[in-house]
Amino acid sequence: MTHKHHARPPSAPDDGRPLRVLTLNIQVGMPTEHFGHYVTGAWRHVLPSASARRNLDRIAEFASDFDVVALQEADAGSLRTSQINQVEYLARRAGFSHWKAAVNRDLGPFAQHALGFLSRYELHDVHHHALPGRLPGRGVLGAWVREPGHAPVHLMVAHLALGRASRGRQFEYLAGLAQPQADTVLMGDFNCEPLELARHPELRRIGFRAIHADPTYPSWKPTRSIDHVLVTPSVRAAPARVLDTRLSDHLPVATEIRLRPQ
């Protein structure tokens, strides 16, 4: 699998302003090419590395093709990143005028597990919530894009639990943050397959639908579809595409939505 620059998302219907959207679990910037790297590269979860810094630059170059990027497994500045807030670094490196980061799990000087947004549009009403679950440290970061003359779009990025019971509670919580009549895009690393999404009663009640089912993990030989983009019924979105670009242990997922004229 090869790295491709300037990968474009599929196109949505051509009425309304386009919004090119990407979601990616960046694994703290660490390049991972096989399962053995989880062992040999484990020290990078504690100490800074030149390879992670170089890979961040690759991620920034790739992300620069999009309007909004939702990040999971970023670090907001700790020992392992030489105190660099990776969300801010990527925003500046890729030329995004707006960015937001929120810490889900605070391990003091050793790690600041974070979610983030990079955006070419101003982000309004930014909100961060801890998600319920057996273990703390999972969250959701949300914001609104409000462009004059267009219907607002509610964006949410989340990184969900490994356990199915905790995920079920987390999906219920996320559904409660969505407004059924609003254009809402929920994306991130959900650690579950599309069938679980389709069967969750609260996601169904809101009308969330997944717009791809292709495998995203592991990036070097993907067999599991665990990174998703969900949209509410009013969102005009092209089918999402899993991009053949190996930047972490997850593959990126891209789509294009249209801001509806209002």
C-alpha positions as CSV (number, residue, x, y, z in Angstrom):
1,M,0.0,0.0,0.0
2,T,1.6,3.3,-1.0
3,H,1.3,6.8,0.2
4,K,-0.6,9.1,-2.2
5,H,-0.6,12.9,-1.9
6,H,-3.6,15.1,-2.7
7,A,-6.2,12.4,-2.4
8,R,-9.6,13.9,-3.2
9,P,-12.8,12.8,-1.5
10,P,-15.7,11.8,-3.7
11,S,-18.0,14.6,-4.8
12,A,-21.5,15.3,-3.4
13,P,-24.4,16.7,-5.4
14,D,-23.2,19.9,-7.0
15,D,-25.7,22.4,-5.4
16,G,-24.5,24.2,-2.3
17,R,-21.0,24.9,-1.1
18,P,-18.7,21.9,-0.8
19,L,-17.1,20.8,2.5
20,R,-14.3,18.3,2.1
21,V,-14.1,16.2,5.3
22,L,-11.5,13.8,6.6
23,T,-11.3,11.7,9.7
24,L,-8.1,10.0,10.9
25,N,-6.8,8.3,14.0
26,I,-3.2,9.6,13.9
27,Q,-1.8,7.3,16.7
28,V,0.2,10.2,18.2
29,G,2.0,10.6,14.8
30,M,3.6,7.2,15.0
31,P,4.2,5.4,11.7
32,T,3.1,1.8,12.0
33,E,3.6,-0.7,9.2
34,H,3.0,-4.1,10.9
35,F,1.9,-5.5,14.2
36,G,5.5,-5.9,15.3
37,H,5.8,-2.1,15.5
38,Y,3.4,-2.1,18.4
39,V,6.2,-3.8,20.4
40,T,9.3,-2.3,18.9
41,G,7.8,1.2,18.8
42,A,6.1,1.1,22.2
43,W,8.7,3.5,23.7
44,R,7.3,6.2,21.4
45,H,4.2,6.3,23.6
46,V,6.5,7.7,26.3
47,L,9.4,9.4,24.7
48,P,9.7,11.8,21.7
49,S,10.9,10.4,18.4
50,A,12.2,12.0,15.1
51,S,10.1,9.5,13.1
52,A,6.8,10.7,14.7
53,R,7.7,14.3,14.0
54,R,8.5,13.5,10.3
55,N,5.2,11.6,10.1
56,L,3.3,14.5,11.5
57,D,4.6,16.5,8.5
58,R,3.3,13.8,6.1
59,I,-0.1,14.0,7.8
60,A,-0.1,17.8,7.5
61,E,0.7,17.6,3.8
62,F,-2.1,15.1,3.3
63,A,-4.6,16.9,5.4
64,S,-4.1,20.2,3.5
65,D,-6.4,19.0,0.7
66,F,-9.4,19.1,3.0
67,D,-11.7,21.7,4.6
68,V,-12.3,20.0,7.9
69,V,-10.2,17.3,9.5
70,A,-11.3,15.3,12.6
71,L,-8.4,13.9,14.5
72,Q,-8.3,11.1,17.1
73,E,-5.3,9.9,19.2
74,A,-3.6,13.2,19.0
75,D,-1.5,14.6,21.9
76,A,-2.1,18.1,23.2
77,G,1.5,18.5,24.4
78,S,3.5,16.2,26.7
79,L,6.9,14.5,27.1
80,R,6.3,12.2,24.2
81,T,5.7,15.1,21.8
82,S,8.4,17.4,23.2
83,Q,5.5,19.5,24.5
84,I,4.1,20.1,21.0
85,N,0.3,20.3,20.7
86,Q,-0.1,18.1,17.7
87,V,-3.4,19.6,16.7
88,E,-2.0,23.1,16.7
89,Y,1.2,21.9,14.9
90,L,-0.8,20.2,12.1
91,A,-3.1,23.3,11.7
92,R,-0.1,25.6,11.3
93,R,1.8,23.2,9.1
94,A,-1.1,22.5,6.8
95,G,-2.4,26.1,6.6
96,F,-5.7,25.7,8.5
97,S,-6.9,29.0,10.0
98,H,-9.0,27.4,12.8
99,W,-8.3,24.5,15.1
100,K,-9.6,23.1,18.4
101,A,-8.2,20.4,20.7
102,A,-9.7,18.7,23.7
103,V,-8.0,16.4,26.2
104,N,-9.8,13.1,26.9
105,R,-7.3,11.5,29.1
106,D,-4.8,13.6,31.1
107,L,-1.7,11.7,32.2
108,G,0.1,14.8,33.3
109,P,3.6,15.3,31.8
110,F,3.6,11.9,30.2
111,A,0.6,12.1,27.8
112,Q,-2.3,14.3,26.9
113,H,-4.6,12.1,24.8
114,A,-6.7,14.5,22.7
115,L,-9.3,14.9,20.0
116,G,-9.0,17.7,17.5
117,F,-10.5,19.6,14.6
118,L,-8.6,21.4,11.8
119,S,-10.8,23.7,9.8
120,R,-10.8,26.3,7.1
121,Y,-14.2,27.6,8.4
122,E,-14.6,29.3,11.7
123,L,-15.8,26.8,14.4
124,H,-18.7,28.0,16.6
125,D,-20.2,26.7,19.8
126,V,-17.3,24.3,20.5
127,H,-18.2,21.7,23.1
128,H,-16.3,18.8,24.7
129,H,-17.9,16.0,26.8
130,A,-16.5,13.0,28.6
131,L,-18.3,9.9,27.4
132,P,-19.8,7.3,29.8
133,G,-18.1,4.0,30.1
134,R,-16.5,1.5,32.5
135,L,-13.1,3.2,32.2
136,P,-12.7,7.0,31.9
137,G,-10.8,8.7,29.1
138,R,-13.2,8.6,26.1
139,G,-14.8,11.8,24.8
140,V,-16.5,13.7,22.0
141,L,-15.5,17.1,20.6
142,G,-18.2,19.0,18.8
143,A,-18.5,22.3,16.9
144,W,-20.8,24.1,14.4
145,V,-19.9,25.5,11.0
146,R,-22.2,28.5,10.3
147,E,-21.6,30.0,6.9
148,P,-23.9,32.9,5.9
149,G,-26.6,31.8,3.5
150,H,-26.2,28.2,4.4
151,A,-27.8,25.8,6.9
152,P,-25.4,25.2,9.9
153,V,-23.6,21.9,10.2
154,H,-23.0,20.2,13.5
155,L,-19.6,18.3,13.5
156,M,-18.7,15.8,16.1
157,V,-15.5,13.6,16.5
158,A,-15.3,10.8,19.0
159,H,-13.1,7.9,19.9
160,L,-15.1,5.1,21.5
161,A,-14.4,2.3,23.9
162,L,-13.2,-1.2,23.0
163,G,-16.0,-2.9,25.0
164,R,-19.4,-3.3,23.4
165,A,-21.4,-2.5,26.5
166,S,-19.5,0.8,27.0
167,R,-19.9,1.7,23.3
168,G,-23.6,1.2,23.5
169,R,-23.9,3.7,26.3
170,Q,-21.6,6.1,24.4
171,F,-23.7,5.9,21.3
172,E,-26.7,6.7,23.3
173,Y,-25.0,9.7,24.8
174,L,-23.8,10.9,21.3
175,A,-27.3,10.5,19.9
176,G,-28.5,12.8,22.7
177,L,-26.1,15.5,21.6
178,A,-27.5,15.5,18.0
179,Q,-30.6,17.4,16.9
180,P,-32.7,15.3,14.6
181,Q,-33.6,18.2,12.4
182,A,-30.0,19.6,12.1
183,D,-27.3,18.6,9.6
184,T,-25.0,16.5,11.8
185,V,-21.8,14.6,10.9
186,L,-20.5,12.2,13.6
187,M,-17.1,10.7,12.8
188,G,-14.1,9.0,14.3
189,D,-12.7,5.7,15.5
190,F,-15.7,3.8,16.9
191,N,-14.0,0.5,17.4
192,C,-17.0,-1.4,15.9
193,E,-18.3,-2.7,12.6
194,P,-21.1,-1.1,10.6
195,L,-23.7,-3.7,11.7
196,E,-23.4,-2.6,15.3
197,L,-24.1,1.0,14.2
198,A,-27.1,0.0,12.1
199,R,-28.6,-1.9,15.0
200,H,-28.2,0.7,17.8
201,P,-31.7,2.0,18.6
202,E,-30.7,5.5,19.5
203,L,-28.6,6.0,16.4
204,R,-31.6,4.7,14.4
205,R,-34.0,7.0,16.2
206,I,-31.9,10.1,15.2
207,G,-31.6,8.7,11.7
208,F,-27.8,8.4,11.6
209,R,-26.5,6.4,8.7
210,A,-23.0,5.2,7.9
211,I,-21.8,6.3,4.5
212,H,-19.2,3.6,4.0
213,A,-18.5,0.0,5.1
214,D,-15.0,-0.6,3.8
215,P,-12.2,-1.8,6.1
216,T,-9.9,0.7,7.7
217,Y,-7.8,-1.2,10.2
218,P,-5.0,-2.3,10.3
219,S,-3.7,0.1,7.7
220,W,-1.2,-2.3,6.2
221,K,-3.8,-5.1,5.6
222,P,-7.2,-3.7,6.5
223,T,-9.8,-6.3,7.6
224,R,-12.0,-4.3,10.1
225,S,-14.3,-1.4,9.4
226,I,-14.0,0.6,12.6
227,D,-13.5,4.2,11.4
228,H,-16.7,5.8,10.4
229,V,-18.6,8.8,9.2
230,L,-22.3,9.0,10.2
231,V,-24.7,11.6,8.9
232,T,-28.3,12.6,9.7
233,P,-31.0,12.4,7.0
234,S,-30.8,16.0,5.9
235,V,-27.0,15.9,5.2
236,R,-26.1,15.8,1.5
237,A,-23.0,13.6,1.5
238,A,-21.1,11.6,-1.1
239,P,-20.3,8.0,-0.2
240,A,-17.2,8.1,2.0
241,R,-14.1,6.6,0.7
242,V,-11.3,4.8,2.6
243,L,-8.1,6.3,1.2
244,D,-5.1,4.1,0.3
245,T,-2.7,6.3,2.4
246,R,-0.8,4.7,5.3
247,L,-0.1,7.4,7.9
248,S,-0.8,5.5,11.1
249,D,-2.3,2.1,12.0
250,H,-5.7,3.4,10.7
251,L,-6.6,4.4,7.2
252,P,-8.2,7.9,6.7
253,V,-11.8,8.2,5.6
254,A,-12.9,11.1,3.4
255,T,-16.1,12.4,2.1
256,E,-17.6,15.6,0.7
257,I,-20.8,17.2,2.0
258,R,-22.7,20.2,0.7
259,L,-23.7,23.1,2.9
260,R,-27.3,23.5,2.0
261,P,-28.5,26.9,0.8
262,Q,-30.8,28.5,3.4
